[in-house]
Amino acid sequence: MRTILVLNAKGGSGKTTLATNIAGYFADRGEAVALADFDLQQSSLDWLKVRPEDRPEIKGIDAVNHGLRVPSGIEVLVIDAPAATHGEQLGNLVRRAQTVVVPVVPSPVDIRAAEHFLTELMHVRVVERQELKVATVANRAREGTLATTELGEYLDHLKLPNRRKLPFLAHLRSSVNYLRAAERGLSIFEFAPMATQPDRDCWAPLIKWLASVRSMPE
C-alpha cells in the first residue's frame, strides 16, 4: 500500500488542500484510495461528505476518534496530519508513511516556523536513516512577490541529514480553483482540463515525483 503523509506543524499551511487533491488525483486514475484525517477540524472528512456520488470513491478514515484503521483493498493511503505535530506524535505519524510532503506558505512567519519544524523532522530517526522520502512545496504562491522568492530560495537550499538536497518540487499558485474544488468535494484534476490547466502545470513536478521510485524508500 502506498502511504503519503501531508505534514507541517504550522496551521494554515494548506495541508488539507494538498491531501484532498492528492487523494483525488489517484482516485481519478482508478486507484483504490483512502483519506485519513488526523486533524481535529476534520476538514478532509468534510470534503468527502460533499463529494459527488458519480466521482471515484475515496474512503474516509476518522483517525481522530477511531485511529488509523485502513479498509482492506486500499492501494493509496493519504494522511492529513494535524497542526502542532511534534515530539512523539510526529515520530508516530512519520513512521506510518513512505512519503512525506511538507507544504509551506510564503510569509515570514511561516518560513521561520518551517525552519524550526523541518529541523525537528530531519532528526526523526526514520528520516535520518532514509527509511522514507521527504519533499517540500511552496503553497499559495503568488508569482513575482518577494515572499514567494524568499521561500523558494530557502526551500531550494535545504539539505537532508546526509547532506543531500531535500527535494523542493513545486510552487502551487494561489488559485480560486482550490476553493471551487473544496466546495464540491473534488480535486482540481477532476475539472475539465482547460479550467485548471495552470494549476495542473504547477502540480506536474509533484505528481511526477509521487509517481516515481524517487519518492519511495529504497
GISULTA-V962504 format. One line per field, one symbol per residue. ss: DSSP state (@ for helix, = for strand, . for the rest). phi: phi as a letter, one per 30 degrees, with the letter a starting at -180 (. if undefined). psi: psi as a letter, one per 30 degrees, with the letter a starting at -180 (. if undefined). A space follows every 50 residues. Layout:
ss=???
phi=???
psi=???
//
This chain:
ss=.=====........@@@@@@@@@@@@@@....=====.....@@@@@@@. .......=====@@@@.........=====......@@@@@@@@@...== =====..@@@@@@@@@@@@@@@..@@@@....=========....@@@@@ @@@@@@..=.....=.=======..@@@@@@@@@...@@@..@@@@@@@@ @@@@@@@@@@..@@@...
phi=.dbbccbadddidjededdddddddddddjddcbbcccdddhdddddddc ddddcedbdcbdddcbidcdddidcbccccdddhcbhdddddddddccbb ccdbddbeddddddedddddddcdeddedhdacbbcbdchdceidddddd deddddcdbdedidddeccaccddbddddddddcibcddcceeddbeede dddedddddddcddcced
psi=kkjkkkkkfklgfgeeeeeeeeeeeeeffgljkkjkjfkefheeeeeefg kkfglkkkkkjifefglijkllfkekkkkjlllhjlbeeeeeeefflekk kjkkkileeeeeeeeeeeeeefgkefeeghglkkllkkkhkjkfleeeee eeeeefgkllfgglkkkjeljjljkfeeeeeefghllffglkeffgeeee eefeeeeeeeflffgkk.
//
